[in-house]
Amino acid sequence: MKQLVETEEAKEERLQKIVAGEEIDYAVSSEDAITEEHKKDVFVFDEDLLRENVRVEKDGLNTIVMLGEQVELNEQINAKKEELRLKTEQFIQQDELVRKYANAGENVSPLYYWNQIREGLRAEDGWAEID
């Protein structure tokens, strides 16, 4: 992370404002107790709760923070995407097999053997000269 370097002139100007009462120091300390009114707005979470219920995706300006059910839903979405990828691969393999079986030129196709038998029967002096 970049640190801003304050020039000597800026430091001197800032000190003059502090002395003149124009600049207020907004430093935060933890010595002040939390009032009863604000205690209901303070929550303390352990690391396990945060790990299970908060997820940060990416870094920088494209950061996405998911809370609660969104984390679980994101895990379910990722699982379904993986399942879809596997099913797509299986579909592609089955589609290739269908194309092979539908192509009469492939020796795994029933049409290939049907044509071989038909040509053998149609051959001159074959068992049948017509289909």
Distance bins in CASP14 RR format, pairs under 12 A and 6 or more apart:
PFRMAT RR
TARGET T0000
AUTHOR 0000-0000-0000
RMODE 2
METHOD distances of the structure
MODEL  1
1 60 0 0 0 0 0 1 0 0 0 0 0
4 10 0 0 0 0 1 0 0 0 0 0 0
4 11 0 0 0 0 0 1 0 0 0 0 0
5 11 0 0 0 0 0 1 0 0 0 0 0
6 12 0 0 0 0 1 0 0 0 0 0 0
6 13 0 0 0 0 1 0 0 0 0 0 0
6 14 1 0 0 1 0 0 0 0 0 0 0
6 15 0 0 0 0 0 1 0 0 0 0 0
7 13 0 0 0 0 1 0 0 0 0 0 0
7 14 0 0 0 0 0 1 0 0 0 0 0
8 14 0 0 0 0 0 1 0 0 0 0 0
8 15 0 0 0 0 0 1 0 0 0 0 0
9 15 0 0 0 0 0 1 0 0 0 0 0
9 16 0 0 0 0 0 1 0 0 0 0 0
10 16 0 0 0 0 0 1 0 0 0 0 0
10 17 0 0 0 0 0 1 0 0 0 0 0
11 17 0 0 0 0 0 1 0 0 0 0 0
11 18 0 0 0 0 0 1 0 0 0 0 0
12 18 0 0 0 0 0 1 0 0 0 0 0
12 19 0 0 0 0 0 1 0 0 0 0 0
13 19 0 0 0 0 0 1 0 0 0 0 0
13 20 0 0 0 0 0 1 0 0 0 0 0
13 22 0 0 0 0 0 1 0 0 0 0 0
13 23 0 0 0 0 1 0 0 0 0 0 0
14 20 0 0 0 0 0 1 0 0 0 0 0
14 21 0 0 0 0 0 1 0 0 0 0 0
14 22 0 0 0 0 1 0 0 0 0 0 0
14 23 1 0 0 1 0 0 0 0 0 0 0
14 24 0 0 0 0 0 1 0 0 0 0 0
14 25 0 0 0 0 0 1 0 0 0 0 0
15 21 0 0 0 0 0 1 0 0 0 0 0
15 22 0 0 0 0 0 1 0 0 0 0 0
15 23 0 0 0 0 1 0 0 0 0 0 0
15 25 0 0 0 0 0 1 0 0 0 0 0
16 22 0 0 0 0 1 0 0 0 0 0 0
16 23 0 0 0 0 1 0 0 0 0 0 0
17 23 1 1 0 0 0 0 0 0 0 0 0
17 24 0 0 0 0 1 0 0 0 0 0 0
17 25 0 0 0 0 0 1 0 0 0 0 0
18 24 0 0 0 0 1 0 0 0 0 0 0
18 25 1 0 0 1 0 0 0 0 0 0 0
18 26 0 0 0 0 0 1 0 0 0 0 0
32 38 0 0 0 0 0 1 0 0 0 0 0
33 39 0 0 0 0 1 0 0 0 0 0 0
33 42 0 0 0 0 0 1 0 0 0 0 0
34 40 0 0 0 0 1 0 0 0 0 0 0
34 41 0 0 0 0 1 0 0 0 0 0 0
34 42 1 0 0 1 0 0 0 0 0 0 0
34 43 0 0 0 0 0 1 0 0 0 0 0
34 44 0 0 0 0 0 1 0 0 0 0 0
35 41 0 0 0 0 0 1 0 0 0 0 0
35 42 0 0 0 0 0 1 0 0 0 0 0
36 42 0 0 0 0 0 1 0 0 0 0 0
43 49 0 0 0 0 1 0 0 0 0 0 0
43 50 0 0 0 0 0 1 0 0 0 0 0
44 50 0 0 0 0 0 1 0 0 0 0 0
45 51 0 0 0 0 1 0 0 0 0 0 0
45 52 0 0 0 0 0 1 0 0 0 0 0
45 53 0 0 0 0 1 0 0 0 0 0 0
45 54 0 0 0 0 1 0 0 0 0 0 0
45 67 0 0 0 0 0 1 0 0 0 0 0
45 68 0 0 0 0 0 1 0 0 0 0 0
46 52 0 0 0 0 0 1 0 0 0 0 0
46 53 0 0 0 0 0 1 0 0 0 0 0
46 54 0 0 0 0 0 1 0 0 0 0 0
47 53 0 0 0 0 0 1 0 0 0 0 0
47 54 0 0 0 0 0 1 0 0 0 0 0
48 54 0 0 0 0 0 1 0 0 0 0 0
49 67 0 0 0 0 0 1 0 0 0 0 0
49 68 0 0 0 0 1 0 0 0 0 0 0
49 71 0 0 0 0 0 1 0 0 0 0 0
50 56 0 0 0 0 0 1 0 0 0 0 0
50 65 0 0 0 0 0 1 0 0 0 0 0
50 66 0 0 0 0 0 1 0 0 0 0 0
50 67 0 0 0 0 1 0 0 0 0 0 0
50 68 0 0 0 0 0 1 0 0 0 0 0
50 71 0 0 0 0 0 1 0 0 0 0 0
51 68 0 0 0 0 0 1 0 0 0 0 0
51 71 0 0 0 0 1 0 0 0 0 0 0
52 66 0 0 0 0 0 1 0 0 0 0 0
52 67 0 0 0 0 0 1 0 0 0 0 0
52 68 0 0 0 0 1 0 0 0 0 0 0
52 69 0 0 0 0 0 1 0 0 0 0 0
52 70 0 0 0 0 0 1 0 0 0 0 0
52 71 1 0 0 1 0 0 0 0 0 0 0
52 72 0 0 0 0 1 0 0 0 0 0 0
52 75 0 0 0 0 0 1 0 0 0 0 0
53 65 0 0 0 0 0 1 0 0 0 0 0
53 66 0 0 0 0 1 0 0 0 0 0 0
53 67 1 0 0 1 0 0 0 0 0 0 0
53 68 1 0 1 0 0 0 0 0 0 0 0
53 69 0 0 0 0 1 0 0 0 0 0 0
53 70 0 0 0 0 1 0 0 0 0 0 0
53 71 1 0 1 0 0 0 0 0 0 0 0
53 72 0 0 0 0 1 0 0 0 0 0 0
53 73 0 0 0 0 0 1 0 0 0 0 0
53 74 0 0 0 0 0 1 0 0 0 0 0
53 75 0 0 0 0 0 1 0 0 0 0 0
54 64 0 0 0 0 0 1 0 0 0 0 0
54 65 1 0 0 1 0 0 0 0 0 0 0
54 66 1 0 0 1 0 0 0 0 0 0 0
54 67 1 0 1 0 0 0 0 0 0 0 0
54 68 1 0 0 1 0 0 0 0 0 0 0
54 69 0 0 0 0 0 1 0 0 0 0 0
54 70 0 0 0 0 1 0 0 0 0 0 0
54 71 1 0 0 1 0 0 0 0 0 0 0
54 72 0 0 0 0 0 1 0 0 0 0 0
54 74 0 0 0 0 0 1 0 0 0 0 0
55 63 0 0 0 0 0 1 0 0 0 0 0
55 64 0 0 0 0 1 0 0 0 0 0 0
55 65 1 0 0 1 0 0 0 0 0 0 0
55 66 1 0 1 0 0 0 0 0 0 0 0
55 67 0 0 0 0 1 0 0 0 0 0 0
55 68 0 0 0 0 1 0 0 0 0 0 0
55 69 0 0 0 0 0 1 0 0 0 0 0
55 70 1 0 0 1 0 0 0 0 0 0 0
55 71 1 0 1 0 0 0 0 0 0 0 0
55 72 0 0 0 0 1 0 0 0 0 0 0
55 73 0 0 0 0 0 1 0 0 0 0 0
55 74 1 0 0 1 0 0 0 0 0 0 0
55 75 0 0 0 0 1 0 0 0 0 0 0
55 77 0 0 0 0 0 1 0 0 0 0 0
55 78 0 0 0 0 0 1 0 0 0 0 0
56 62 0 0 0 0 0 1 0 0 0 0 0
56 63 1 0 0 1 0 0 0 0 0 0 0
56 64 1 0 0 1 0 0 0 0 0 0 0
56 65 1 0 1 0 0 0 0 0 0 0 0
56 66 1 0 0 1 0 0 0 0 0 0 0
56 67 0 0 0 0 0 1 0 0 0 0 0
56 70 0 0 0 0 0 1 0 0 0 0 0
56 71 0 0 0 0 0 1 0 0 0 0 0
56 74 0 0 0 0 0 1 0 0 0 0 0
57 63 1 0 0 1 0 0 0 0 0 0 0
57 64 1 0 1 0 0 0 0 0 0 0 0
57 65 1 0 0 1 0 0 0 0 0 0 0
57 66 1 0 0 1 0 0 0 0 0 0 0
57 70 0 0 0 0 0 1 0 0 0 0 0
57 71 0 0 0 0 0 1 0 0 0 0 0
57 74 0 0 0 0 1 0 0 0 0 0 0
57 77 0 0 0 0 0 1 0 0 0 0 0
57 78 0 0 0 0 0 1 0 0 0 0 0
58 64 1 0 0 1 0 0 0 0 0 0 0
58 65 0 0 0 0 1 0 0 0 0 0 0
58 66 0 0 0 0 0 1 0 0 0 0 0
59 65 0 0 0 0 0 1 0 0 0 0 0
64 70 0 0 0 0 1 0 0 0 0 0 0
64 71 0 0 0 0 0 1 0 0 0 0 0
64 74 0 0 0 0 1 0 0 0 0 0 0
65 71 0 0 0 0 1 0 0 0 0 0 0
65 74 0 0 0 0 0 1 0 0 0 0 0
66 72 0 0 0 0 1 0 0 0 0 0 0
66 73 0 0 0 0 1 0 0 0 0 0 0
66 74 1 0 1 0 0 0 0 0 0 0 0
66 75 0 0 0 0 1 0 0 0 0 0 0
66 77 0 0 0 0 0 1 0 0 0 0 0
66 78 0 0 0 0 0 1 0 0 0 0 0
67 73 0 0 0 0 0 1 0 0 0 0 0
67 74 0 0 0 0 0 1 0 0 0 0 0
68 74 0 0 0 0 1 0 0 0 0 0 0
68 75 0 0 0 0 0 1 0 0 0 0 0
69 75 0 0 0 0 0 1 0 0 0 0 0
69 76 0 0 0 0 0 1 0 0 0 0 0
70 76 0 0 0 0 0 1 0 0 0 0 0
70 77 0 0 0 0 1 0 0 0 0 0 0
71 77 0 0 0 0 0 1 0 0 0 0 0
71 78 0 0 0 0 0 1 0 0 0 0 0
72 78 0 0 0 0 0 1 0 0 0 0 0
72 79 0 0 0 0 0 1 0 0 0 0 0
73 79 0 0 0 0 0 1 0 0 0 0 0
73 80 0 0 0 0 0 1 0 0 0 0 0
74 80 0 0 0 0 0 1 0 0 0 0 0
74 81 0 0 0 0 0 1 0 0 0 0 0
75 81 0 0 0 0 0 1 0 0 0 0 0
75 82 0 0 0 0 0 1 0 0 0 0 0
76 82 0 0 0 0 0 1 0 0 0 0 0
76 83 0 0 0 0 0 1 0 0 0 0 0
77 83 0 0 0 0 0 1 0 0 0 0 0
77 84 0 0 0 0 0 1 0 0 0 0 0
78 84 0 0 0 0 0 1 0 0 0 0 0
78 85 0 0 0 0 0 1 0 0 0 0 0
79 85 0 0 0 0 0 1 0 0 0 0 0
79 86 0 0 0 0 0 1 0 0 0 0 0
80 86 0 0 0 0 0 1 0 0 0 0 0
80 87 0 0 0 0 0 1 0 0 0 0 0
81 87 0 0 0 0 0 1 0 0 0 0 0
81 88 0 0 0 0 0 1 0 0 0 0 0
82 88 0 0 0 0 0 1 0 0 0 0 0
82 89 0 0 0 0 0 1 0 0 0 0 0
83 89 0 0 0 0 0 1 0 0 0 0 0
83 90 0 0 0 0 0 1 0 0 0 0 0
84 90 0 0 0 0 0 1 0 0 0 0 0
84 91 0 0 0 0 0 1 0 0 0 0 0
85 91 0 0 0 0 0 1 0 0 0 0 0
85 92 0 0 0 0 0 1 0 0 0 0 0
86 92 0 0 0 0 0 1 0 0 0 0 0
86 93 0 0 0 0 0 1 0 0 0 0 0
87 93 0 0 0 0 0 1 0 0 0 0 0
87 94 0 0 0 0 0 1 0 0 0 0 0
88 94 0 0 0 0 0 1 0 0 0 0 0
88 95 0 0 0 0 0 1 0 0 0 0 0
89 95 0 0 0 0 0 1 0 0 0 0 0
89 96 0 0 0 0 0 1 0 0 0 0 0
90 96 0 0 0 0 0 1 0 0 0 0 0
90 97 0 0 0 0 0 1 0 0 0 0 0
91 97 0 0 0 0 0 1 0 0 0 0 0
91 98 0 0 0 0 0 1 0 0 0 0 0
92 98 0 0 0 0 0 1 0 0 0 0 0
92 99 0 0 0 0 0 1 0 0 0 0 0
93 99 0 0 0 0 0 1 0 0 0 0 0
93 100 0 0 0 0 0 1 0 0 0 0 0
94 100 0 0 0 0 0 1 0 0 0 0 0
94 101 0 0 0 0 0 1 0 0 0 0 0
95 101 0 0 0 0 0 1 0 0 0 0 0
95 102 0 0 0 0 0 1 0 0 0 0 0
96 102 0 0 0 0 0 1 0 0 0 0 0
96 103 0 0 0 0 0 1 0 0 0 0 0
96 106 0 0 0 0 0 1 0 0 0 0 0
96 108 0 0 0 0 0 1 0 0 0 0 0
97 103 0 0 0 0 0 1 0 0 0 0 0
97 106 0 0 0 0 0 1 0 0 0 0 0
97 108 0 0 0 0 1 0 0 0 0 0 0
97 109 0 0 0 0 0 1 0 0 0 0 0
98 106 0 0 0 0 0 1 0 0 0 0 0
98 108 0 0 0 0 0 1 0 0 0 0 0
98 109 0 0 0 0 0 1 0 0 0 0 0
99 105 0 0 0 0 0 1 0 0 0 0 0
99 106 0 0 0 0 1 0 0 0 0 0 0
99 108 0 0 0 0 0 1 0 0 0 0 0
99 109 0 0 0 0 1 0 0 0 0 0 0
100 106 1 0 1 0 0 0 0 0 0 0 0
100 107 0 0 0 0 1 0 0 0 0 0 0
100 108 1 0 1 0 0 0 0 0 0 0 0
100 109 1 0 0 1 0 0 0 0 0 0 0
100 110 0 0 0 0 0 1 0 0 0 0 0
100 111 0 0 0 0 0 1 0 0 0 0 0
100 112 0 0 0 0 1 0 0 0 0 0 0
101 107 0 0 0 0 0 1 0 0 0 0 0
101 108 1 0 0 1 0 0 0 0 0 0 0
101 109 1 0 1 0 0 0 0 0 0 0 0
101 110 1 0 0 1 0 0 0 0 0 0 0
101 111 0 0 0 0 1 0 0 0 0 0 0
101 112 0 0 0 0 1 0 0 0 0 0 0
101 113 0 0 0 0 0 1 0 0 0 0 0
101 114 0 0 0 0 0 1 0 0 0 0 0
102 108 0 0 0 0 0 1 0 0 0 0 0
102 109 1 0 0 1 0 0 0 0 0 0 0
102 110 0 0 0 0 1 0 0 0 0 0 0
102 111 1 0 0 1 0 0 0 0 0 0 0
102 112 0 0 0 0 0 1 0 0 0 0 0
103 109 1 0 1 0 0 0 0 0 0 0 0
103 110 0 0 0 0 0 1 0 0 0 0 0
103 111 1 0 0 1 0 0 0 0 0 0 0
103 112 0 0 0 0 1 0 0 0 0 0 0
103 115 0 0 0 0 0 1 0 0 0 0 0
104 110 0 0 0 0 1 0 0 0 0 0 0
104 111 1 1 0 0 0 0 0 0 0 0 0
104 112 1 0 1 0 0 0 0 0 0 0 0
104 113 0 0 0 0 1 0 0 0 0 0 0
104 114 1 0 0 1 0 0 0 0 0 0 0
104 115 1 0 1 0 0 0 0 0 0 0 0
104 116 0 0 0 0 1 0 0 0 0 0 0
104 118 0 0 0 0 0 1 0 0 0 0 0
104 119 0 0 0 0 0 1 0 0 0 0 0
105 111 1 0 0 1 0 0 0 0 0 0 0
105 112 1 0 1 0 0 0 0 0 0 0 0
105 113 0 0 0 0 0 1 0 0 0 0 0
105 114 0 0 0 0 0 1 0 0 0 0 0
105 115 0 0 0 0 1 0 0 0 0 0 0
105 116 0 0 0 0 0 1 0 0 0 0 0
106 112 1 0 0 1 0 0 0 0 0 0 0
106 113 0 0 0 0 0 1 0 0 0 0 0
106 115 0 0 0 0 0 1 0 0 0 0 0
107 113 0 0 0 0 1 0 0 0 0 0 0
107 115 0 0 0 0 0 1 0 0 0 0 0
107 116 0 0 0 0 1 0 0 0 0 0 0
109 115 0 0 0 0 1 0 0 0 0 0 0
109 116 0 0 0 0 0 1 0 0 0 0 0
110 116 0 0 0 0 0 1 0 0 0 0 0
110 117 0 0 0 0 0 1 0 0 0 0 0
111 117 0 0 0 0 0 1 0 0 0 0 0
111 118 0 0 0 0 0 1 0 0 0 0 0
112 118 0 0 0 0 0 1 0 0 0 0 0
112 119 0 0 0 0 0 1 0 0 0 0 0
113 119 0 0 0 0 0 1 0 0 0 0 0
113 120 0 0 0 0 0 1 0 0 0 0 0
114 120 0 0 0 0 0 1 0 0 0 0 0
114 121 0 0 0 0 0 1 0 0 0 0 0
114 131 0 0 0 0 0 1 0 0 0 0 0
115 121 0 0 0 0 0 1 0 0 0 0 0
115 122 0 0 0 0 0 1 0 0 0 0 0
115 131 0 0 0 0 0 1 0 0 0 0 0
116 122 0 0 0 0 0 1 0 0 0 0 0
116 123 0 0 0 0 0 1 0 0 0 0 0
117 123 0 0 0 0 0 1 0 0 0 0 0
117 126 0 0 0 0 0 1 0 0 0 0 0
117 127 0 0 0 0 0 1 0 0 0 0 0
117 128 0 0 0 0 0 1 0 0 0 0 0
117 131 0 0 0 0 0 1 0 0 0 0 0
118 126 0 0 0 0 0 1 0 0 0 0 0
118 127 0 0 0 0 0 1 0 0 0 0 0
118 128 0 0 0 0 1 0 0 0 0 0 0
118 129 0 0 0 0 0 1 0 0 0 0 0
118 130 0 0 0 0 0 1 0 0 0 0 0
118 131 1 0 0 1 0 0 0 0 0 0 0
119 126 0 0 0 0 0 1 0 0 0 0 0
119 127 0 0 0 0 0 1 0 0 0 0 0
119 128 0 0 0 0 0 1 0 0 0 0 0
119 129 0 0 0 0 0 1 0 0 0 0 0
119 131 0 0 0 0 0 1 0 0 0 0 0
120 126 1 0 0 1 0 0 0 0 0 0 0
120 127 0 0 0 0 1 0 0 0 0 0 0
120 128 0 0 0 0 1 0 0 0 0 0 0
120 129 0 0 0 0 0 1 0 0 0 0 0
120 131 0 0 0 0 0 1 0 0 0 0 0
121 127 1 0 1 0 0 0 0 0 0 0 0
121 128 1 0 1 0 0 0 0 0 0 0 0
121 129 0 0 0 0 1 0 0 0 0 0 0
121 130 0 0 0 0 1 0 0 0 0 0 0
121 131 0 0 0 0 1 0 0 0 0 0 0
122 128 1 0 0 1 0 0 0 0 0 0 0
122 129 1 0 0 1 0 0 0 0 0 0 0
122 130 1 0 0 1 0 0 0 0 0 0 0
122 131 1 0 0 1 0 0 0 0 0 0 0
123 129 0 0 0 0 1 0 0 0 0 0 0
END
